[in-house]
Structures are given as C-alpha cells and as structure tokens.
C-alpha cells in the first residue's frame, strides 16, 4: 500500500499550506503524529472506504481518530492545494 502514499514532490507542495503544528504541552503526552503520516492515513481511509476507527495502527499513520481530527483541523488548506488556480 506504500505505493499509494503522498509522493515527496506532492508533499513539498502541501506541507507549506498546512497550519504549523502546536507546541507540545509542558506536561508531556504522546508525541504528535507527523502530518505527512496523518495525511497518508486520511487518504487511506478515503480510498478504501473503511471507517476511521478501523484504520490499522500497523500502517504507521496514527489512529483513525488522530487522522480524522487532523483532517478537521486543516479546513481549506488541502482543497486550496488541489485547486488548479493555486499554481
């Protein structure tokens, strides 16, 4: 399934459009899932039609809930990148 992941060239275009990751809390917590991995998880769910809760952790994309939350946090940025007028 790795051949279906976001290419380096596409990621280079998308990365600058995404909001900056929030800083980690002083209390610690889990490390943030990398945005590129989360995007690959989002695309996997959309491509396969599985429910967010069924995203296999073994793929390394984070949990389905993490990917869903990330998608909700990126309104407009990904659509703008896909737009033919965005360059």
C-alpha positions in Angstrom: 0.0 0.0 0.0 3.0 2.3 0.4 3.0 3.0 -3.4 -0.3 4.9 -2.8 1.3 7.3 -0.3 1.9 11.0 -0.9 5.0 11.5 -3.0 7.8 13.7 -1.9 7.0 16.2 -4.7 3.4 16.5 -3.7 4.3 16.7 0.0 6.7 19.5 -0.7 3.7 21.5 -2.2 1.3 20.6 0.6 3.5 21.0 3.6 3.7 24.8 3.4 -0.1 25.1 3.2 -0.8 23.2 6.4 -1.0 25.1 9.7 2.0 24.9 12.0 1.9 22.1 14.5 1.0 23.2 18.0 3.8 23.1 20.6 3.8 20.2 22.9 2.5 20.7 26.4 4.9 21.0 29.3 3.0 18.1 30.8 4.2 15.8 28.1 1.8 13.4 26.5 2.2 11.3 23.3 4.4 12.6 20.5 2.4 14.1 17.7 1.9 12.0 14.6 3.8 13.5 11.7 1.5 15.5 9.3 2.6 13.5 6.3 1.8 10.2 8.0 -1.6 11.6 9.1 -2.3 12.7 5.5 -1.5 9.2 4.3 -3.9 7.8 6.9 -6.6 10.2 5.7 -6.1 9.2 2.1 -6.1 5.5 3.0 -9.4 5.8 4.8 -11.0 7.8 1.9 -9.6 5.5 -0.7 -10.6 2.2 1.0 -13.9 3.4 2.4 -13.2 1.9 5.8 -14.4 3.6 9.0 -12.0 5.9 10.8 -12.0 3.6 13.7 -10.8 0.7 11.5 -7.6 2.4 10.3 -4.9 -0.3 11.0 -2.3 1.1 13.5 0.3 -1.2 11.9 0.4 1.1 8.9 2.0 3.8 11.0 -0.4 6.6 10.1 -1.6 7.1 13.7 -5.1 6.2 14.9 -8.2 6.8 12.8 -9.3 9.4 15.3 -6.0 11.2 15.0 -6.3 11.3 11.2 -9.9 12.5 11.5 -9.0 15.2 13.9 -6.2 16.4 11.7 -8.5 16.5 8.7 -10.9 18.6 10.7 -8.0 20.9 11.7 -7.0 21.6 8.1 -10.1 23.2 6.6 -9.5 24.7 3.2 -5.7 24.2 3.0 -5.8 20.9 1.3 -8.6 22.0 -1.1 -6.6 25.1 -2.0 -3.6 23.0 -2.8 -5.6 20.8 -5.1 -7.2 23.8 -6.9 -6.0 24.4 -10.5 -5.6 28.1 -9.8 -3.3 27.5 -6.8 -0.2 27.2 -9.1 
